[in-house]
Amino acid sequence: MLDPQSNRTLYTDALTPPPGFRFDCAVALTYSLGLDTLLAVPLHLLLHASGRAQTKLLKDRLAVLDGVRQVAGRLSIFHQNGRILAPRGPRILYSLLENSVFRASAPRDGIFHPKVWLLRFSADADESAPDRNGNAPLIRLAVLSRNLTADRSWDVSLTVEGRPENEEVDGNEALVRLLRALPECAPELPEDRSVQIVSLAFDLARTAWELPDGIDDLRLHAIGLNGREWLPPPSDRLVVMSPFCTEGALERLAQTSDSARALISRPEELVRMTQRSQGATELFERCLVLRETAEADDDEDMSLRRGAHTGLHAKLYLCDEAGGTRLFVGSANSTHPALIGATNVELMVELAGSEKRLGSVEEFLSNDGFGALLEDFDPNDIDPPTPDEVEAKKLLERACDAVAASNLRLSCQQADDGQGDNGRWQLEYMGCNPYIPICAES
């Protein structure tokens, strides 16, 4: 389970059409969004769908432009309002993505935080279909802890595939509800995209997944649509992996298990909680962090990591119960907005199997498992941020949120200088929030 040596995957693996299929459409949910990373998505799909040699296609600029435009028309990307990362420079291709990207907000004043890809691939017309589904499309689901950015953090993901059946399949309802709630979260969503997403949701509701080895059941959990608290079920042993934590959420998590074996988080997060109160971290038998040697591969170019987020970013809840194991992975941190208050929109996937086949908490923490990358937390190994630095970061986050919520609009008007010279233009940013200053430039 989660073998760090043999189970590493590339983000693009989830986007590559399987043999005998071609890309039809997709919806992606993310918190933050990097335009350079997003631009690679339709290009990757185009290169695998064109039927032309990739080197020849890339030399044909008009074909690339037209192909990216067509693929982008079948992509719908939802991100938290205001969380598009500033690109490194201007690219004309960004304009081709404009009608594919939609800002979203959580319905209960939290944040839109899921990390999901749902893709539909159509069977090639010349492919034989001996199975009972005929030429039914293939549905691929990727549930991640990673945003659609160039972060180089440690993340976890699950990818499964299946074909729609005649009847609805138990376990998919939560994501179906989330997809159907997207028009409410993103009011600017055009009608044609809503129709596309409804079609995907209809197929998803009837899709039977091909489960990975050792998995007996798969269920999806959406958080934040109804405000209900979400916690893993009662267990004998529990491991929590979360880069961000709050004391109240950790206390509630520890209460679900007879033995809270380990809390795995970032050193700076554990330092922060220890400074405020040691009660939450003491509920866990061990507090663990990634070893420094796990931060990068030996052959990795460290220059690629400059300016990129690194460290632990995976969210994971592992439970042992009466000979069985349950593993939850997805987007939800161990925080009050994600789990207890449930104001954030999150998605988690639950995998259940026997302890013998899926593994156990002890095996996960052993040196033969993920434990080889972990070490006990020592607060003396890190210099914590000062209170002023913490407060400054909070103020900056609130300022960014206020700007994003102000619904800024750009007005462009020709300026008359009174002397007949109409070659000047006045640009003005306007927002609905009176506390956001207006910036004008001529």
PLY file of the C-alpha trace (Angstrom):
ply
format ascii 1.0
element vertex 442
property float x
property float y
property float z
element edge 441
property int vertex1
property int vertex2
end_header
0.00 0.00 0.00
1.39 3.39 -1.11
4.80 1.90 -1.82
6.95 4.98 -2.48
9.42 3.00 -4.58
7.12 1.26 -7.07
3.82 3.17 -7.10
4.87 6.63 -8.29
2.83 8.06 -11.16
2.87 11.09 -13.42
-0.03 13.54 -13.51
-0.34 13.00 -17.26
-0.91 9.26 -16.75
-4.48 10.04 -15.71
-5.06 12.02 -18.92
-3.67 9.61 -21.50
-6.40 7.81 -23.51
-6.20 4.01 -23.24
-5.59 1.96 -26.40
-8.69 1.83 -28.59
-10.22 4.99 -27.12
-10.15 8.71 -27.87
-10.76 11.69 -25.62
-14.37 12.88 -25.50
-14.73 15.36 -22.60
-13.60 16.01 -19.03
-14.29 18.04 -15.92
-11.60 18.92 -13.38
-11.95 20.39 -9.89
-9.01 22.10 -8.18
-8.30 24.69 -5.51
-5.46 26.56 -7.21
-4.63 26.62 -10.89
-1.40 27.26 -12.77
-1.94 28.38 -16.34
1.32 26.86 -17.60
0.30 23.51 -16.12
-3.23 23.81 -17.47
-1.92 24.62 -20.94
-0.12 21.28 -20.99
-3.41 19.38 -20.51
-5.10 20.04 -23.89
-1.72 19.79 -25.61
-1.14 16.36 -24.06
-4.63 15.20 -25.07
-4.12 16.58 -28.57
-0.83 14.74 -29.06
-2.50 11.45 -28.16
-5.62 12.04 -30.25
-4.37 13.50 -33.52
-3.23 10.27 -35.17
-0.19 12.14 -36.49
3.41 11.72 -35.43
4.01 14.04 -32.50
7.13 15.64 -33.99
5.29 16.47 -37.21
2.27 17.84 -35.35
4.35 20.13 -33.17
5.97 21.63 -36.27
2.53 22.55 -37.66
1.65 25.59 -35.55
-1.76 26.12 -37.10
-2.69 22.50 -36.45
-1.58 22.84 -32.82
-3.61 26.03 -32.34
-6.72 24.53 -33.88
-6.31 21.25 -32.02
-5.81 22.91 -28.63
-8.88 25.08 -29.28
-11.01 22.04 -30.07
-9.79 20.04 -27.07
-10.23 23.01 -24.72
-13.84 23.22 -25.84
-14.45 19.86 -24.19
-12.65 20.69 -20.93
-14.33 22.34 -17.94
-11.91 23.37 -15.17
-13.27 24.70 -11.85
-11.01 26.49 -9.36
-11.41 28.47 -6.16
-12.25 32.07 -6.94
-9.06 34.15 -7.01
-6.64 31.19 -7.01
-5.24 31.34 -10.53
-1.48 31.62 -10.09
0.30 34.39 -11.96
2.03 32.91 -15.03
5.72 33.36 -15.70
5.07 35.34 -18.87
2.48 36.09 -21.55
1.42 33.31 -23.92
-1.11 33.77 -26.69
-2.32 30.21 -26.09
-3.78 31.26 -22.73
-6.64 32.90 -24.64
-7.67 29.46 -25.95
-8.32 28.33 -22.37
-10.51 31.26 -21.35
-13.81 29.51 -22.08
-12.69 26.36 -20.25
-11.89 27.87 -16.83
-14.58 28.75 -14.28
-14.18 30.31 -10.85
-16.10 28.55 -8.11
-17.04 29.27 -4.51
-18.18 27.01 -1.69
-21.90 27.39 -0.94
-21.36 27.87 2.82
-18.60 30.54 2.87
-15.74 28.07 2.91
-13.33 27.34 0.06
-13.70 25.21 -3.05
-10.99 22.63 -2.40
-11.57 19.28 -4.22
-8.93 17.80 -6.52
-10.69 15.57 -9.06
-10.54 14.62 -12.74
-13.47 12.88 -14.41
-12.83 11.97 -18.04
-14.87 10.22 -20.70
-13.20 8.36 -23.57
-15.13 7.10 -26.61
-14.36 3.75 -28.19
-12.81 3.96 -31.64
-15.30 3.12 -34.37
-13.17 0.29 -35.73
-12.65 -1.36 -32.36
-14.46 -4.64 -31.72
-16.47 -4.74 -28.52
-17.02 -8.32 -27.39
-17.99 -7.36 -23.83
-21.54 -6.82 -22.63
-21.14 -3.03 -22.62
-20.77 -2.93 -26.39
-19.24 0.35 -27.48
-20.02 2.11 -24.20
-17.60 4.90 -23.31
-14.88 4.41 -20.75
-15.07 6.63 -17.64
-11.88 7.44 -15.77
-11.84 8.96 -12.29
-8.74 10.44 -10.67
-9.02 11.57 -7.05
-5.93 13.49 -5.95
-4.50 15.59 -3.17
-2.62 17.71 -5.74
-3.82 20.96 -7.31
-3.50 21.66 -11.02
-0.16 23.43 -10.52
3.56 22.78 -10.89
4.01 22.03 -7.18
6.68 19.43 -6.42
5.19 18.28 -3.13
4.52 14.74 -1.94
0.94 13.92 -2.96
-1.26 10.86 -3.29
-3.73 9.92 -6.02
-6.07 7.15 -7.05
-7.12 6.41 -10.65
-9.87 3.95 -11.58
-11.77 3.17 -14.77
-15.11 1.62 -15.62
-17.96 1.42 -18.11
-21.52 2.71 -17.52
-24.03 -0.03 -16.70
-27.82 -0.02 -17.11
-28.48 0.64 -13.42
-27.04 3.16 -10.98
-24.05 1.89 -9.00
-23.86 2.25 -5.23
-20.95 4.38 -3.99
-20.79 7.09 -6.68
-23.67 9.24 -5.42
-21.54 11.80 -3.59
-19.55 12.87 -6.65
-22.71 12.87 -8.77
-24.23 15.37 -6.29
-21.09 17.49 -6.41
-21.11 17.61 -10.21
-24.77 18.60 -10.24
-24.02 21.36 -7.70
-21.34 22.98 -9.90
-23.74 25.48 -11.55
-24.52 26.79 -8.05
-20.82 26.99 -7.14
-19.93 28.62 -10.48
-22.84 30.86 -11.57
-21.00 31.97 -14.72
-21.05 28.43 -16.13
-22.60 28.56 -19.62
-25.50 26.33 -20.59
-23.53 24.11 -22.98
-21.01 23.24 -20.25
-23.82 22.48 -17.80
-25.30 20.05 -20.33
-21.89 18.40 -20.78
-21.41 18.00 -17.02
-24.94 16.61 -16.55
-24.12 14.03 -19.21
-20.92 13.06 -17.40
-22.77 12.85 -14.09
-25.36 10.54 -15.68
-22.64 8.18 -16.90
-20.78 8.37 -13.57
-23.90 7.35 -11.63
-24.01 4.08 -13.60
-20.28 3.31 -13.79
-18.98 0.12 -12.20
-15.28 0.53 -11.39
-12.56 -2.00 -12.10
-11.17 -2.14 -8.57
-7.41 -2.31 -7.91
-5.93 -5.49 -6.48
-6.72 -5.88 -2.79
-9.71 -3.51 -2.91
-13.16 -4.96 -2.20
-15.17 -1.74 -2.19
-14.83 1.88 -3.33
-16.99 4.78 -2.16
-16.85 8.52 -2.73
-17.49 11.13 -0.04
-18.31 14.77 -0.81
-17.96 17.28 2.02
-19.33 20.81 2.27
-22.56 20.55 0.30
-24.84 19.98 3.29
-22.71 21.15 6.23
-22.54 17.72 7.84
-19.42 16.76 9.78
-17.27 14.12 8.09
-14.97 11.74 9.97
-13.61 8.25 9.26
-15.55 5.41 10.95
-14.62 4.00 14.38
-11.43 1.94 14.21
-8.94 -0.04 16.27
-5.92 1.89 14.94
-5.65 5.17 13.03
-3.02 7.06 11.04
-3.67 10.66 9.97
-1.58 12.29 7.25
-2.34 15.97 6.74
-0.10 18.95 5.92
-2.47 21.37 7.68
-4.25 20.69 10.98
-6.34 22.33 13.65
-6.51 21.20 17.24
-10.27 20.60 17.38
-10.27 18.44 14.24
-7.38 16.30 15.52
-9.18 15.77 18.81
-12.32 14.56 17.01
-10.23 12.29 14.77
-8.42 10.74 17.72
-11.75 10.05 19.40
-12.79 7.80 16.49
-10.09 5.22 17.24
-8.99 3.07 20.14
-5.37 3.80 19.19
-4.37 6.96 17.32
-1.05 5.55 16.18
0.48 8.42 14.23
0.00 11.98 13.01
2.07 12.77 9.90
2.33 16.45 9.03
4.72 19.25 8.12
7.32 20.28 10.72
6.16 23.90 10.74
2.56 22.83 11.33
3.53 20.60 14.26
5.63 23.42 15.72
2.70 25.81 15.46
0.36 23.44 17.26
2.94 22.60 19.91
3.43 26.30 20.65
-0.31 26.85 21.05
-1.20 23.64 22.87
0.42 20.24 23.09
-2.91 18.57 23.84
-3.86 17.73 20.26
-0.50 16.27 19.22
-0.23 14.27 22.46
-3.40 12.39 21.50
-1.28 10.55 18.92
1.35 8.03 19.93
3.82 9.43 17.39
4.18 12.68 15.44
6.09 12.09 12.21
7.49 14.20 9.36
9.12 13.45 6.02
12.85 12.84 6.12
14.91 15.49 4.38
16.21 12.83 2.00
12.62 12.20 0.87
12.16 15.79 -0.31
13.87 15.12 -3.64
15.24 12.23 -5.64
19.01 11.94 -5.81
19.00 12.57 -9.56
16.52 15.44 -9.47
17.61 18.85 -10.71
17.21 21.01 -7.62
17.00 24.14 -9.77
13.53 22.91 -10.82
12.37 23.20 -7.23
13.22 26.87 -6.73
10.04 28.84 -6.15
7.90 25.67 -6.14
5.99 24.35 -3.14
7.65 21.28 -1.67
7.23 18.97 1.29
4.19 16.97 2.37
0.88 17.79 0.68
-0.91 14.40 0.80
-4.12 13.91 2.80
-4.72 10.39 4.05
-6.69 8.59 6.77
-5.84 4.93 7.37
-7.97 2.77 9.68
-7.65 -0.83 10.91
-10.82 -2.51 12.11
-11.55 -6.17 12.93
-9.23 -7.63 10.32
-10.18 -5.12 7.66
-8.55 -1.90 6.45
-10.06 1.34 5.23
-8.03 3.95 3.39
-9.33 7.46 2.68
-7.46 9.72 0.26
-8.40 13.02 -1.34
-8.44 16.73 -0.60
-9.57 17.12 3.03
-7.00 18.36 5.54
-7.44 17.66 9.25
-8.97 21.08 9.89
-12.26 22.40 11.24
-13.45 23.91 7.92
-12.72 20.66 6.07
-14.08 18.07 8.51
-15.99 19.44 11.51
-17.60 22.66 10.30
-17.67 21.20 6.76
-17.71 24.64 5.13
-15.09 23.66 2.56
-16.06 21.67 -0.52
-13.89 18.53 -0.47
-13.87 15.07 -2.01
-12.49 11.89 -0.46
-12.42 8.34 -1.83
-12.74 5.36 0.50
-11.04 2.04 -0.27
-11.89 -1.03 1.79
-10.23 -4.43 1.82
-8.91 -7.18 4.03
-5.86 -6.43 6.14
-4.03 -9.32 4.50
-4.49 -7.95 0.96
-4.68 -4.19 1.48
-2.20 -3.88 4.34
-2.40 -2.50 7.85
-1.42 0.54 9.88
1.64 -1.25 11.23
2.80 -2.27 7.76
2.29 1.25 6.48
4.45 2.68 9.28
7.15 0.04 9.01
10.54 0.53 7.36
9.35 -1.75 4.56
6.46 0.62 3.86
5.96 4.37 3.80
7.64 4.55 7.20
11.02 4.41 5.42
10.42 8.04 4.40
9.37 9.22 7.86
11.10 10.24 11.07
9.95 11.36 14.48
9.24 15.07 14.79
11.78 17.10 16.77
10.73 20.72 17.39
14.39 21.70 17.73
15.02 20.86 14.06
13.06 23.84 12.73
12.96 27.57 13.34
9.26 28.43 13.66
7.92 31.60 12.02
7.52 34.61 14.24
4.02 35.72 15.33
4.41 38.78 13.08
5.17 36.56 10.07
2.13 34.38 10.80
-0.13 37.42 11.15
1.26 39.02 7.99
0.51 35.86 6.02
-3.07 35.80 7.33
-3.55 39.46 6.39
-2.22 38.83 2.89
-4.57 35.85 2.46
-7.54 37.93 3.58
-6.57 40.75 1.22
-6.32 38.33 -1.72
-9.73 36.87 -0.84
-11.25 40.35 -0.63
-9.91 41.30 -4.07
-11.18 38.03 -5.55
-14.63 38.58 -4.01
-14.89 42.18 -5.26
-15.92 41.05 -8.76
-13.44 43.33 -10.53
-14.29 44.50 -14.02
-12.08 46.34 -16.51
-13.54 49.34 -18.30
-11.79 50.67 -21.41
-12.89 54.07 -22.77
-11.41 56.43 -25.31
-10.19 59.60 -23.58
-10.74 63.07 -25.05
-8.03 65.54 -24.02
-10.12 68.49 -25.27
-7.75 69.20 -28.16
-9.13 66.68 -30.61
-6.56 64.03 -29.77
-8.56 60.85 -29.25
-5.58 58.51 -29.37
-5.52 58.07 -25.61
-7.45 55.42 -23.70
-8.48 55.26 -20.07
-8.45 51.90 -18.30
-10.34 51.59 -15.05
-10.78 48.70 -12.68
-14.13 48.69 -10.92
-15.37 46.44 -8.14
-18.59 45.93 -6.24
-16.75 46.19 -2.90
-16.36 49.87 -1.90
-13.32 49.04 0.23
-11.31 47.90 -2.77
-9.52 50.96 -4.25
-10.08 51.75 -7.91
-7.00 51.84 -10.11
-7.08 54.01 -13.22
-4.45 54.38 -15.91
-4.33 56.40 -19.11
0 1
1 2
2 3
3 4
4 5
5 6
6 7
7 8
8 9
9 10
10 11
11 12
12 13
13 14
14 15
15 16
16 17
17 18
18 19
19 20
20 21
21 22
22 23
23 24
24 25
25 26
26 27
27 28
28 29
29 30
30 31
31 32
32 33
33 34
34 35
35 36
36 37
37 38
38 39
39 40
40 41
41 42
42 43
43 44
44 45
45 46
46 47
47 48
48 49
49 50
50 51
51 52
52 53
53 54
54 55
55 56
56 57
57 58
58 59
59 60
60 61
61 62
62 63
63 64
64 65
65 66
66 67
67 68
68 69
69 70
70 71
71 72
72 73
73 74
74 75
75 76
76 77
77 78
78 79
79 80
80 81
81 82
82 83
83 84
84 85
85 86
86 87
87 88
88 89
89 90
90 91
91 92
92 93
93 94
94 95
95 96
96 97
97 98
98 99
99 100
100 101
101 102
102 103
103 104
104 105
105 106
106 107
107 108
108 109
109 110
110 111
111 112
112 113
113 114
114 115
115 116
116 117
117 118
118 119
119 120
120 121
121 122
122 123
123 124
124 125
125 126
126 127
127 128
128 129
129 130
130 131
131 132
132 133
133 134
134 135
135 136
136 137
137 138
138 139
139 140
140 141
141 142
142 143
143 144
144 145
145 146
146 147
147 148
148 149
149 150
150 151
151 152
152 153
153 154
154 155
155 156
156 157
157 158
158 159
159 160
160 161
161 162
162 163
163 164
164 165
165 166
166 167
167 168
168 169
169 170
170 171
171 172
172 173
173 174
174 175
175 176
176 177
177 178
178 179
179 180
180 181
181 182
182 183
183 184
184 185
185 186
186 187
187 188
188 189
189 190
190 191
191 192
192 193
193 194
194 195
195 196
196 197
197 198
198 199
199 200
200 201
201 202
202 203
203 204
204 205
205 206
206 207
207 208
208 209
209 210
210 211
211 212
212 213
213 214
214 215
215 216
216 217
217 218
218 219
219 220
220 221
221 222
222 223
223 224
224 225
225 226
226 227
227 228
228 229
229 230
230 231
231 232
232 233
233 234
234 235
235 236
236 237
237 238
238 239
239 240
240 241
241 242
242 243
243 244
244 245
245 246
246 247
247 248
248 249
249 250
250 251
251 252
252 253
253 254
254 255
255 256
256 257
257 258
258 259
259 260
260 261
261 262
262 263
263 264
264 265
265 266
266 267
267 268
268 269
269 270
270 271
271 272
272 273
273 274
274 275
275 276
276 277
277 278
278 279
279 280
280 281
281 282
282 283
283 284
284 285
285 286
286 287
287 288
288 289
289 290
290 291
291 292
292 293
293 294
294 295
295 296
296 297
297 298
298 299
299 300
300 301
301 302
302 303
303 304
304 305
305 306
306 307
307 308
308 309
309 310
310 311
311 312
312 313
313 314
314 315
315 316
316 317
317 318
318 319
319 320
320 321
321 322
322 323
323 324
324 325
325 326
326 327
327 328
328 329
329 330
330 331
331 332
332 333
333 334
334 335
335 336
336 337
337 338
338 339
339 340
340 341
341 342
342 343
343 344
344 345
345 346
346 347
347 348
348 349
349 350
350 351
351 352
352 353
353 354
354 355
355 356
356 357
357 358
358 359
359 360
360 361
361 362
362 363
363 364
364 365
365 366
366 367
367 368
368 369
369 370
370 371
371 372
372 373
373 374
374 375
375 376
376 377
377 378
378 379
379 380
380 381
381 382
382 383
383 384
384 385
385 386
386 387
387 388
388 389
389 390
390 391
391 392
392 393
393 394
394 395
395 396
396 397
397 398
398 399
399 400
400 401
401 402
402 403
403 404
404 405
405 406
406 407
407 408
408 409
409 410
410 411
411 412
412 413
413 414
414 415
415 416
416 417
417 418
418 419
419 420
420 421
421 422
422 423
423 424
424 425
425 426
426 427
427 428
428 429
429 430
430 431
431 432
432 433
433 434
434 435
435 436
436 437
437 438
438 439
439 440
440 441
